[in-house]
Amino acid sequence: MKLPPLNAFRYFDIAAQTESFVRAAEHLHVTHGAVSRQIRLLEASLGVALFERRNRAIFLTSAGRALQGTTQAIFEQLEGAVQRLQQQARDNVLVLSCEPTIAMRWLIPRLPRFHADHPDLQLHLVAAGGPLDFARSGVDLAIRRDDFHWDNQLFNQKICDEWIGPVCHPTSPTQLDGQRL
């Protein structure tokens, strides 16, 4: 047995919930004529009337009520499954914000080993520096220099010491003598 198109069932389910082809069309972002055509296609394919049409109003027939109980449950299950899949996809993503120089010099050379150790985890790298609002940015983890105040509620761990100093051409180190750094 060949089933009617899934789209026709979806249009039917929304029309049955809203008890209106016009409201179903608004919900589905189509014309009410498109909803009406899908319902007629479904009724013709099934060989039964699903709606009674009276004075610009629609009412479910007994066959329509029986089918709507099934379509509603199926679409709720489908929506739940899609939500779970999307949540799993988001759960396997780590958003890491890292200062560009640290990313280039320290992080990126270590990424192949990280990916080998964690093949199921997707890393999204955001090159940025400075303070960060974790709640608003969507960032899970940040690598930063420690030159500003962090909220006490955030966990932080020192990775390494940082050395800062002047750099100049080897033949002119005397230009730095007596300079305030």
Buried (B, 14 or more C-beta within 10 A) or exposed (E): EEEBEEEBBBBBBBBBBBEBBBBBBBBBEBEBEBBBBBBEBBBEEBEBBBBEEEEEEBEBBEBBEEBBEEBEEBBEEEEEEEEEEEEEEEEEEBBBBBBEEBBEEBBEEEEEEBEEEEEEEEBEBBBBBEEBEBEEEEBEEBBBEEEEEEEEEEEEEEEEEEEEEEEEEEEEEEEEEEEEE
